[in-house]
Amino acid sequence: MSARAIVSTAAAILLAATSMAYSRPDARTMTCEQTQQLIRSQRAVVLTTGRNTYDRYVRQFGNECDWPEVPVTSYVRTRDGQCRLHRCEEPVFDFPD
């Protein structure tokens, strides 16, 4: 195999691997039910939520959040409107002085 063929093959593999690494589901193109089902089946999913925004969403009941984070309600725009999902956040404790 020639050096040119090896370089071309390596470049094609690198391009394919890079494009797969950056692809993630876009919540704006799915219905709320599809989005919720994807999260239930995968347990945690990184979703594109806007042109330049993304976040990680998890099941409401599970251990997908690292301690001390807990699943909190979040709303995301989907194809059919606002959709209630959960993402990990540290709890805020407001104790009286």
C-alpha positions in Angstrom: 0.0 0.0 0.0 1.4 3.4 -0.9 2.0 6.2 1.5 -0.7 8.3 -0.1 -3.3 5.5 0.4 -2.3 5.1 4.0 -2.5 8.9 4.7 -5.9 9.0 2.9 -7.3 6.1 4.9 -6.0 7.5 8.2 -7.5 10.9 7.4 -10.9 9.3 6.6 -10.9 7.3 9.8 -10.0 10.3 11.8 -12.7 12.4 10.2 -15.3 9.7 10.8 -14.3 9.3 14.5 -14.3 13.0 15.1 -17.8 13.5 13.6 -19.2 10.6 15.6 -17.7 12.0 18.8 -19.5 15.3 18.4 -22.9 14.0 17.4 -25.4 14.1 20.2 -29.2 14.1 20.1 -30.9 17.4 19.5 -33.8 17.9 21.9 -35.3 20.5 19.5 -35.8 17.9 16.8 -37.5 15.3 19.1 -40.9 15.2 20.8 -41.0 15.4 24.6 -41.9 11.7 24.8 -39.0 10.7 22.5 -36.6 12.7 24.6 -37.9 11.3 27.9 -37.8 7.7 26.5 -34.2 8.2 25.3 -33.1 9.3 28.8 -35.0 6.4 30.4 -33.3 3.9 28.1 -29.8 5.4 28.4 -30.1 6.5 32.0 -28.1 9.7 31.2 -27.8 11.6 27.9 -26.0 14.7 26.8 -28.5 16.7 24.7 -28.1 19.6 22.4 -30.6 22.2 23.7 -29.8 25.2 21.5 -27.5 26.4 18.7 -24.5 26.5 21.0 -25.8 24.9 24.2 -26.0 21.4 25.6 -26.4 19.7 29.0 -26.5 16.3 30.6 -29.9 15.0 31.6 -30.6 12.0 33.8 -33.5 9.8 35.1 -35.4 11.2 38.0 -34.8 8.2 40.2 -31.4 6.6 39.8 -27.8 7.0 40.7 -26.5 8.9 37.7 -25.6 12.0 39.6 -22.2 12.2 41.5 -22.5 12.9 45.2 -23.5 15.5 46.5 -25.5 16.3 43.3 -29.2 15.3 43.0 -31.6 15.2 40.0 -33.4 18.6 39.8 -36.3 19.5 37.4 -35.3 21.4 34.3 -37.3 22.4 31.3 -36.0 22.0 27.7 -37.6 23.1 24.4 -38.5 20.2 22.2 -40.3 20.0 18.9 -43.7 20.0 20.6 -43.0 22.6 23.3 -41.4 22.6 26.8 -40.4 19.3 28.2 -39.8 18.4 31.9 -36.4 16.7 32.3 -33.9 16.3 35.2 -30.3 17.3 35.4 -27.7 17.0 38.2 -27.1 20.0 40.6 -25.8 20.4 44.1 -28.7 21.0 46.5 -28.9 24.5 48.0 -29.5 24.6 51.7 -30.8 28.0 53.0 -30.7 27.7 56.7 -32.1 30.6 58.8 -29.5 32.7 60.6 
